[in-house]
Amino acid sequence: MKTSRVSFAAAVAAGAVLVLSGTAFAHVSVQPIGEAAKGGYATLNFKVPNERDNASTTQLEVNFPVDQPLTSVMPQEIPGWTSTVEKTKLDKPLTVHGKQVNEVVTKVTWSGGKIEPGKFQQFPVSVGKLPDNADQMVFKAIQTYDNNEIVRWIEETKAGAAEPQNPAPLLKLTAAKAADDHHDDKNAAAAKDDKGHDEAAKSTSDTTARALGIAGIVIGLGGVAFGVASRRRAS
């Protein structure tokens, strides 16, 4: 009897772990393609799995943080899906690349497509400039199914606390690139070009020296032949 109870308890615990694990891995998430460096530009992938067995996801709405405004947001075209970009005016204009920016993107909505049960879809977006004074960004997302069910992935994860039931997609930012990285790249390219010119010049010099050497040998052989012929005539 005790053995049966222990086995039953173990089965229940294992089932609970599987259910919780499935929930944890099934939420809408965001990951950069490459890296998302502070103050730079990046391509973000919003990954949307279908959690239902009897319904398909037909719409995704991603809200961009107003307190971390992005001046450039460009969704990638996805066959079967239509993207709608919503903007809002800023109370205080931003200066980007020497130009005044009066509005920023606050929401992108994808609709018209379908994510069937057991499948997922990725929604890539090119964004910038990323904030240079923050370590992360939170994008609140809303997932809609064709049975009119709506799941709001809007709960922010608190430091040191367990992950909420419907966590909002969280993007971790990496350290900003050094300002002289581009100069280093240019210097490396210039050094490579100089090396190429040096090698080309060296190759040309070697070729010229070989040609002169061969010409000298030919002239020397001609002189020897002329000398031999002169001796035979004298004889």
Summary of the structure (lengths in Angstrom):
residues: 235
radius of gyration: 34.3
end to end distance: 130.1
largest distance: 130.2
contacts: 592
relative contact order: 0.15
helix: 33%
strand: 36%
